[in-house]
Amino acid sequence: MAVRQCGEVALPVPGMRQRMAAGKAEIIRKTVAAELPAMQCLQLARAEQRRGATLIDGQTVAEKAQKLWQDYLRQRMQP
């Protein structure tokens, strides 16, 4: 779930366990073969990120928070 604010989507930040795991991850080094022809960068493009998210639209943060509570969270809090 993501909340759109000022045109940007706020995504979750990695937790401490994820950061620690990333710090211990193996670094794979790749070498460039000398026989390959030189490559030239023609254009840079940002990779498109596809994530399952429900965007909550509203005029203010308070309105978005109210919709989040009413439409998603309140149902899950019921025993």
C-alpha positions in Angstrom: 0.0 0.0 0.0 1.3 3.4 -0.9 0.1 6.9 -0.2 0.4 9.5 -3.0 1.6 12.9 -1.7 2.6 15.8 -4.0 2.8 13.5 -7.0 5.3 11.1 -5.4 4.5 7.7 -3.9 5.9 7.0 -0.5 7.3 3.5 -0.3 8.3 1.5 2.8 11.9 2.0 4.2 14.0 -1.1 4.8 14.0 -2.2 8.4 17.0 -3.0 10.6 17.0 -6.7 9.7 16.9 -6.0 6.0 19.8 -3.5 6.3 21.8 -6.0 8.3 21.2 -8.8 5.7 22.1 -6.4 2.9 25.4 -5.6 4.7 26.3 -9.3 4.8 25.3 -10.1 1.2 28.0 -11.3 -1.1 29.4 -8.8 -3.5 29.8 -10.3 -7.0 32.5 -8.7 -9.0 32.4 -8.9 -12.8 35.3 -8.2 -15.1 35.1 -6.7 -18.5 36.7 -8.7 -21.3 39.3 -6.8 -23.3 38.1 -8.3 -26.6 34.6 -6.7 -26.4 34.2 -3.5 -28.4 33.9 -0.3 -26.4 30.3 0.7 -25.6 28.9 4.2 -25.7 26.0 5.2 -23.6 23.3 6.7 -25.8 20.5 7.3 -23.3 19.8 6.8 -19.7 16.3 5.7 -18.6 15.0 4.9 -15.2 13.8 1.3 -14.8 10.1 1.2 -14.4 9.1 -0.1 -10.9 6.0 -2.2 -10.7 4.7 -2.8 -7.3 1.3 -3.8 -6.1 0.0 -0.7 -4.4 -3.3 0.9 -3.7 -3.1 4.7 -4.1 -5.2 6.7 -1.8 -6.2 10.1 -3.3 -7.3 13.1 -1.2 -6.7 16.8 -0.9 -5.0 16.7 2.5 -2.9 14.2 4.5 -5.7 14.1 7.1 -8.3 13.2 4.4 -6.0 10.4 3.1 -5.4 9.1 6.6 -9.2 9.1 7.2 -9.8 7.1 4.0 -7.0 4.7 4.9 -8.6 4.1 8.3 -12.2 3.8 7.0 -11.5 1.7 3.9 -8.6 -0.6 4.9 -7.5 -0.6 8.5 -10.8 -0.5 10.5 -11.9 -3.8 9.0 -8.7 -5.5 9.9 -8.8 -4.3 13.5 -12.2 -6.0 14.2 -11.8 -9.3 16.1 
